[in-house]
Amino acid sequence: MKKLLLISCLLAVAGCSVIKSPSSWNAKPLVIDPSQTHFNAIIAASDGNTLIAQGNSIQTEIQSLLSTARKNLDRTSGGNYGAGLVAAAVGLSNLHSDALLGAGYLAGAHVALSKRLSPIGYMQQLQRSSQAFYCLNQVGLAYASATIKAENISQNTDFTVTDNFTAMGYSSDISSYYQIDLEKFRQYYLRALDLSQQKLDAQISLSTPADIQYQLVESTKKAAASEVEIDSLTDGNAVKDFLIEHEKLESELLACIAII
């Protein structure tokens, strides 16, 4: 009778450890853009400032998810504490081995589920995604600054381009690059959003996709070669700085994605 009473008490303790933090058991998978608000806004963006604004909004959303992840991790402490009580009580008693297994299962299942649904890896992944969008925004700001300076110079009536400038296929009309480069920005913001969610959904640590690594190496080589050619021009530093930003854009955007 005494053993049955002790078993009942132990099960009650284990049960309390479960009931104490049910939200850590049933924590919903973290979703950055559940209503596709950011996705649609990126698709519709007509300028770089809008994309940067979306990058900031996504970072804000990620910070909110980080807060949720921290709370979920904190809630697991109740279950872990309950598991310790069960293990200690069973260890000090002369209960049948089935009771030991049963109590351990009830407490251990809580811990296992808690770690699966709200691991520290989730928080680290969210932080990497936040850094990636910050990186994309910084690339956008640098590009915008170079664009403004180059446009101011190219609109000057005294500005002319050399034969080498045109021979290398460059245009003095800075705005002619804008739509092409804007589309690159758009695609990389979308890729960052998609890849971030993929890694959260997987709930395991995933390496950077091989295609991104390969593209980054190749685009960096290409940008470096172009920069040497551009430096040989004598068409004004502001214009050359813009062309360098334009040529290395692909590799810089890829480097941001690689952070995820």
TIFIDO-674219 format. One line per 3 residues: number of its first residue (from 0); their letters; for each residue z, x, y of N, C-alpha, C. Coordinates in pm, whole numbers, plus 50000, padded with zeros to 5 digits. Each point is the difference from the previous one (the first is absolute). Example, Ala and Ser with C-alpha at 12.3 -4.5 7.8 and 13.67 -1.06 7.14 Angstrom:
BEGIN
0	AS	50780,51319,49431,50000,49911,50119,50000,50090,50120  49928,49965,50105,50006,50082,50119,50073,49923,50109
END
This chain:
BEGIN
0	MKK	50000,50084,49880,50000,49916,50120,50000,50088,50126  50084,50106,49989,50010,50092,50113,49865,50068,50026  49928,50034,49891,49869,50064,50014,49899,49906,50064
3	LLL	50004,49873,49957,49907,49903,50057,50025,49983,50150  50126,49998,50038,50034,49986,50142,49949,50120,50080  50015,50119,49942,49955,50122,50068,49848,50002,50014
6	ISC	49931,49955,49893,49854,49991,50005,49957,49906,50111  50068,49886,50009,49967,49902,50103,50018,50060,50139  50108,50074,50018,50025,50064,50129,49892,50102,50034
9	LLA	49962,50076,49898,49897,50102,50022,49866,49938,50036  49966,49894,49931,49875,49930,50030,50004,49942,50140  50118,49954,50040,50014,49944,50135,49980,50109,50104
12	VAG	50056,50119,49972,49982,50114,50091,49854,50037,50010  49934,50008,49883,49856,50034,49998,49921,49893,50072  50040,49875,49978,49930,49889,50064,50014,50007,50150
15	CSV	50121,50037,50048,50021,50012,50144,49913,50108,50059  49983,50108,49925,49917,50110,50051,49856,49954,50015  49960,49903,49916,49864,49947,50008,49990,49901,50115
18	IKS	50097,49908,50007,49996,49895,50101,50022,50057,50141  50073,50111,50004,50036,50058,50128,49878,50043,50082  49892,50037,49936,49882,50048,50074,49871,49950,49938
21	PSS	49982,49868,49992,49879,49946,49937,49872,50036,50072  50010,50021,50132,49877,50029,50075,49941,50135,49961  50081,50092,49952,49945,50128,49956,49928,49986,49867
24	WNA	50038,49900,49922,49928,49970,49876,49864,49941,50031  50001,49906,50094,49879,49920,50024,49928,50041,50127  50022,50123,50046,49934,50045,50122,49848,49988,49985
27	KPL	49938,49934,50097,49856,49981,49993,49928,50132,50027  49885,50022,49938,49922,50121,50029,49971,50009,50149  50016,50117,50058,49980,50016,50144,49852,49993,50034
30	VID	49967,49918,50098,49861,49980,50042,49990,50029,50149  49912,50090,50037,49985,50041,50140,49931,49893,50083  49899,49936,49944,49918,49906,50077,49978,49872,49919
33	PSQ	50106,49919,49976,49990,49885,49910,49899,49894,50044  49983,49980,50129,49907,49897,50047,49866,50058,50045  49980,50130,49977,49877,50072,50038,49975,49998,50151
36	THF	50106,49987,50076,49988,50000,50146,49946,50133,50051  50059,50108,49952,49957,50133,50045,49858,50031,49950  49972,49962,49877,49868,50024,49943,49892,49933,50086
39	NAI	50020,49873,50032,49902,49926,50079,49988,50054,50142  50113,50044,50056,49997,50055,50136,49923,50132,50004  50015,50081,49896,49926,50126,49992,49851,49973,49987
42	IAA	49966,49904,49916,49859,49962,49982,49939,49956,50133  50078,49925,50079,49948,49943,50124,50011,50094,50120  50065,50114,49983,50024,50092,50113,49869,50045,50064
45	SDG	49994,49989,50131,49877,50038,50072,50015,50132,50075  50119,50059,49994,50021,50129,50067,50115,50076,49936  50011,50125,50036,50101,50086,49943,50142,49958,50036
48	NTL	50019,49947,50120,50134,49958,50042,50055,49889,49910  49912,49911,49956,50042,49891,49911,50042,50055,49865  49928,50099,49951,50035,50061,49873,50134,50071,50010
51	IAQ	50022,50070,50109,50127,50069,50020,50115,49900,50007  49974,49887,50067,50102,49894,50008,50035,49948,49861  49898,49986,49916,50025,49955,49862,50077,50106,49921
54	GNS	49968,50126,50025,50074,50107,49935,50148,49993,50034  50029,49973,50128,50139,49986,50044,50067,49879,49935  49925,49890,49990,50055,49877,49940,50030,50021,49852
57	IQT	49912,50072,49932,50021,50027,49857,50122,50090,49982  50016,50097,50088,50119,50086,49993,50127,49918,50020  49995,49903,50091,50115,49911,50023,50031,49920,49874
60	EIQ	49896,49950,49936,50017,49923,49876,50059,50088,49889  49953,50122,49993,50051,50093,49899,50148,50029,50023  50040,50015,50126,50141,50022,50030,50086,49883,49955
63	SLL	49946,49878,50013,50070,49881,49953,50015,50003,49848  49894,50042,49931,50005,50009,49854,50097,50109,49956  50007,50108,50076,50096,50106,49968,50143,49947,50007
66	STA	50024,49916,50100,50133,49939,50012,50031,49913,49880  49900,49923,49955,50017,49916,49881,50027,50084,49876  49925,50109,49986,50017,50088,49884,50140,50062,49998
69	RKN	50049,50037,50118,50134,50059,50008,50106,49898,49958  49982,49875,50045,50096,49896,49963,49998,49975,49850  49881,50001,49942,49989,49979,49855,50069,50112,49923
72	LDR	49985,50123,50050,50066,50112,49935,50152,49989,50015  50045,49957,50118,50143,49984,50022,50060,49896,49906  49923,49895,49973,50051,49892,49915,50018,50046,49855
75	TSG	49932,50104,49961,50014,50047,49862,50138,50061,49976  50069,50037,50108,50130,50065,49983,50100,49907,49933  49991,49868,50026,50089,49905,49937,49981,49999,49849
78	GNY	49874,50004,49958,49970,50001,49857,50043,50129,49935  49980,50113,50071,50040,50128,49944,50152,50008,49984  50071,49946,50099,50146,50000,49994,50048,49913,49884
81	GAG	49936,49883,49984,50035,49912,49888,49974,50067,49867  49891,50076,49992,49967,50070,49876,50107,50102,49967  50053,50069,50104,50105,50098,49977,50127,49937,49946
84	LVA	50034,49884,50056,50119,49929,49953,49987,49961,49853  49883,49949,49964,49976,49958,49862,50011,50118,49906  49936,50112,50037,50002,50119,49913,50143,50051,49983
87	AAV	50077,50000,50110,50137,50049,49992,50086,49910,49913  49986,49868,50020,50081,49904,49925,49969,50007,49850  49872,50006,49968,49959,50006,49859,50047,50130,49936
90	GLS	49990,50109,50078,50040,50129,49947,50148,50007,49968  50082,49928,50077,50145,50005,49979,50047,49903,49893  49914,49910,49959,50040,49900,49901,49948,50039,49862
93	NLH	50040,49922,49903,49953,50024,49863,49902,49890,49959  49914,49961,50094,49906,49892,49972,49897,50042,49896  49943,49902,49938,49893,50024,49903,49881,50061,50074
96	SDA	49920,50080,49932,49885,50066,50063,49902,49901,50059  49990,49879,49943,49910,49898,50055,50041,49961,50141  50131,49997,50023,50049,49966,50133,49962,50109,50100
99	LLG	50011,50125,49955,49961,50113,50084,49853,49992,50038  49915,49973,49901,49856,49990,50025,49968,49883,50091  50066,49888,49976,49974,49881,50081,50038,50018,50145
102	AGY	50120,50055,50022,50046,50023,50136,49912,50103,50071  49967,50105,49926,49914,50103,50058,49863,49946,50036  49948,49910,49918,49869,49941,50027,50003,49918,50127
105	LAG	50104,49916,50013,50009,49914,50117,50008,50080,50129  50082,50106,49998,50014,50082,50119,49877,50088,50021  49952,50060,49892,49886,50092,50009,49872,49931,50041
108	AHV	49981,49874,49955,49879,49927,50037,49992,49980,50149  50116,49974,50061,50005,49983,50146,49955,50128,50069  50055,50111,49959,49965,50128,50061,49851,50030,49983
111	ALS	49948,49978,49879,49859,50029,49973,49908,49915,50086  50030,49870,50008,49916,49910,50079,50009,50034,50148  50119,50035,50046,50017,50033,50140,49916,50121,50038
114	KRL	50001,50102,49914,49925,50121,50030,49850,49975,49992  49959,49912,49913,49858,49972,49985,49946,49926,50122  50077,49907,50053,49951,49915,50108,50025,50058,50139
117	SPI	50095,50091,50015,50023,50056,50132,50038,50148,49990  49910,50083,49949,50031,50143,49983,49995,50076,50131  50064,50114,50000,49994,50087,50117,49856,50042,50026
120	GYM	49922,50009,49892,49859,50035,50014,49924,49902,50088  50043,49872,49999,49939,49900,50087,50018,50040,50146  50121,50041,50033,50029,50038,50138,49920,50123,50041
123	QQL	49991,50096,49911,49923,50121,50029,49852,49967,50020  49950,49908,49918,49860,49962,50012,49974,49929,50132  50091,49912,50039,49986,49931,50128,50003,50099,50116
126	QRS	50085,50099,49991,50007,50102,50105,49870,50079,50010  49940,50031,49885,49871,50072,50002,49891,49912,50064  50001,49873,49969,49901,49909,50058,50017,49991,50151
129	SQA	50125,49994,50044,50028,49995,50144,49947,50126,50068  50022,50116,49939,49950,50126,50054,49847,50002,50006  49937,49939,49901,49853,49997,49996,49944,49919,50117
132	FYC	50061,49886,50028,49951,49918,50112,50030,50067,50134  50112,50070,50008,50029,50078,50121,49893,50107,50018  49963,50066,49891,49897,50103,50002,49866,49942,50048
135	LNQ	49962,49885,49946,49875,49934,50040,50001,49969,50150  50113,49952,50049,50012,49969,50142,49985,50125,50087  50059,50111,49955,49990,50124,50076,49857,50051,50006
138	VGL	49927,49985,49889,49858,50038,49998,49923,49912,50099  50033,49872,50001,49934,49906,50091,50025,50034,50145  50122,50037,50034,50035,50034,50138,49929,50128,50044
141	AYA	49995,50098,49910,49931,50126,50032,49851,49977,50022  49941,49914,49916,49858,49970,50011,49972,49927,50132  50085,49903,50033,49982,49923,50123,50009,50090,50123
144	SAT	50095,50094,49998,50016,50092,50112,49877,50089,50017  49949,50052,49889,49880,50084,50004,49879,49921,50047  49992,49873,49958,49888,49914,50038,49996,49977,50151
147	IKA	50116,49966,50056,50009,49973,50144,49959,50122,50082  50050,50117,49962,49966,50124,50073,49851,50031,49990  49943,49981,49881,49857,50029,49981,49914,49902,50078
150	ENI	50040,49874,50001,49922,49899,50074,50003,50029,50150  50114,50043,50050,50010,50032,50143,49907,50115,50037  49991,50099,49911,49912,50114,50027,49853,49960,49987
153	SQN	49967,49927,49894,49860,49965,49974,49943,49905,50105  50088,49926,50068,49953,49908,50103,49981,50068,50135  50041,50124,50006,49982,50078,50122,49851,50029,50019
156	TDF	49949,49979,50120,49856,50018,50027,49954,50144,49977  50092,50094,50008,49964,50141,49982,49998,50043,49854  50040,49908,49910,50011,50037,49859,49864,49998,49931
159	TVT	49965,50110,49939,49878,50009,49919,50035,50070,49869  49922,49972,49899,50027,50061,49870,49899,50111,49974  50042,50096,49921,49913,50113,49967,49906,49962,49886
162	DNF	49901,50084,49978,49908,49978,49889,50073,50007,49866  50096,50092,49992,50077,50011,49876,50076,49872,49968  50048,49934,50105,50075,49875,49984,49915,49895,49930
165	TAM	49880,49980,50051,49911,49899,49940,49944,50048,49866  49977,50130,49987,49947,50054,49875,50097,49979,49885  50128,49998,50030,50102,49980,49897,50020,49851,49969
168	GYS	49923,49916,50069,50005,49857,49969,50106,49922,50075  50061,50060,50102,50103,49932,50076,49940,49923,50117  50067,49892,50037,49955,49918,50111,50097,50013,50117
171	SDI	49947,50001,50120,50086,50006,50118,50061,49863,50031  49950,49897,49931,50054,49865,50016,50121,49985,49906  50118,50023,50054,50122,49999,49919,50023,49865,49933
174	SSY	49960,49894,50069,50022,49864,49946,49920,49976,49872  49896,50080,49977,49918,49981,49880,50077,50034,49873  50107,50078,50013,50081,50037,49884,50108,49894,49971
177	YQI	50029,49920,50101,50120,49917,49995,50004,49902,49883  49893,49921,49983,50002,49898,49895,50009,50060,49860  49930,50111,49979,50005,50066,49869,50141,50048,49972
180	DLE	50061,50065,50099,50134,50054,49982,50105,49889,49991  49980,49892,50076,50092,49886,49992,50001,49942,49860  49884,49993,49938,49992,49947,49863,50074,50092,49902
183	KFR	49992,50130,50024,50075,50093,49915,50149,49973,50012  50048,49987,50124,50141,49969,50021,50039,49871,49928  49918,49898,50015,50029,49871,49938,50015,50013,49848
186	QYY	49907,50069,49938,50001,50014,49854,50123,50078,49952  50042,50099,50078,50115,50079,49958,50132,49925,50021  50008,49919,50102,50119,49915,50016,50009,49901,49884
189	LRA	49887,49943,49963,49998,49907,49886,50035,50072,49871  49947,50122,49983,50028,50077,49879,50148,50035,49991  50059,50034,50113,50142,50034,50003,50085,49880,49963
192	LDL	49963,49883,50051,50073,49877,49970,49989,49966,49852  49880,50011,49947,49976,49967,49859,50069,50099,49906  49988,50129,50029,50060,50102,49914,50152,49992,50003
195	SQQ	50055,49971,50117,50146,49986,50012,50051,49889,49910  49930,49886,50001,50044,49888,49916,49979,50029,49852  49892,50066,49968,49975,50036,49859,50115,50083,49944
198	KLD	50047,50095,50079,50108,50086,49951,50132,49925,49989  50023,49904,50089,50120,49918,49989,49993,49910,49877  49882,49943,49976,49982,49910,49885,50019,50074,49868
201	AQI	49960,50128,49997,50007,50076,49876,50145,50029,49960  50090,50005,50101,50142,50027,49977,50026,50135,49931  49901,50088,50004,50018,50135,49947,49935,50096,50098
204	SLS	50033,50127,49986,49944,50100,50089,49856,50029,49963  49909,49980,50093,49859,50026,49977,49953,50113,50090  49918,50087,49948,49946,50110,50079,49885,49949,50087
207	TPA	49962,50081,50096,49887,49964,50085,49873,49990,49914  49922,49892,50015,49878,49986,49920,49911,50124,50011  49938,50037,49889,49918,50121,49995,49885,49996,50099
210	DIQ	49944,49881,50024,49886,49991,50092,50042,50037,50142  50122,49966,50038,50048,50035,50133,50018,50151,50011  50057,50061,49898,50021,50144,50002,49867,50074,50010
213	YQL	49901,49957,49922,49869,50064,50001,49932,49982,50136  50002,49878,50051,49936,49971,50129,50065,50080,50112  50132,50016,49992,50071,50074,50105,49956,50146,50003
216	VES	49988,50059,49884,49956,50140,49993,49859,50016,50056  49910,49911,49956,49860,50010,50042,49983,49973,50150  50068,49897,50050,49986,49965,50142,50063,50106,50089
219	TKK	50104,50065,49953,50064,50107,50078,49906,50120,50012  49932,50033,49890,49902,50110,50004,49887,49968,50098  49951,49878,49994,49891,49958,50087,50042,50004,50147
222	AAA	50120,49950,50028,50050,49997,50138,50018,50140,50054  50048,50091,49916,50021,50139,50042,49868,50066,50037  49897,49973,49920,49868,50058,50028,49943,49943,50130
225	SEV	50017,49871,50021,49951,49936,50122,50072,50052,50123  50129,50024,49986,50079,50049,50114,49950,50135,50048  49960,50085,49907,49945,50132,50037,49872,49982,50081
228	EID	49915,49908,49957,49874,49974,50072,50027,49943,50139  50094,49907,50008,50030,49936,50128,50057,50102,50099  50083,50090,49951,50060,50102,50087,49895,50091,50062
231	SLT	49884,50009,49936,49893,50086,50052,49926,49935,50117  50022,49871,50020,49933,49929,50111,50062,50038,50134  49923,49981,50106,50050,50028,50135,49992,49874,50085
234	DGN	50030,49886,49940,49981,49872,50069,50129,49937,50053  50102,50079,50023,50123,49947,50057,50105,49977,49893  50123,50040,50031,50108,49992,49903,50034,49857,49959
237	AVK	49998,49907,50095,50036,49861,49970,49905,49939,49899  49871,50026,50017,49900,49947,49907,50015,50068,49864  50021,50130,50001,50017,50072,49873,50125,49952,49926
240	DFL	50107,49977,50077,50124,49950,49937,49977,49864,49934  49922,49915,50066,49970,49869,49942,49919,50015,49872  49898,50085,50005,49915,50019,49882,50080,50054,49881
243	IEH	50096,50088,50031,50085,50052,49893,50086,49887,49941  50055,49916,50088,50079,49885,49953,49914,49908,49913  49876,49981,50043,49907,49915,49926,49969,50059,49862
246	EKL	49977,50130,49997,49961,50064,49874,50115,50012,49900  50120,50016,50050,50114,50016,49909,50072,49867,49972  49946,49891,50055,50065,49869,49985,50021,49962,49854
249	ESE	49896,50018,49921,50007,49962,49858,50114,50075,49929  50008,50131,50022,50102,50078,49931,50140,49966,50050  50015,49972,50129,50131,49963,50053,50047,49865,49947
252	LLA	49909,49904,49990,50035,49868,49947,50037,50010,49851  49924,50081,49927,50030,50022,49858,50137,50066,49981  50033,50094,50090,50129,50068,49991,50114,49902,50021
255	CIA	49980,49901,50086,50102,49897,50021,50017,49915,49874  49888,49963,49939,50005,49920,49877,50069,50077,49888  49978,50129,49996,50058,50083,49894,50152,50001,50003
258	II	50060,49968,50114,50146,49995,50013,50057,49893,49908  49927,49890,49984,50045,49888,49917,50004,50044,49857
END
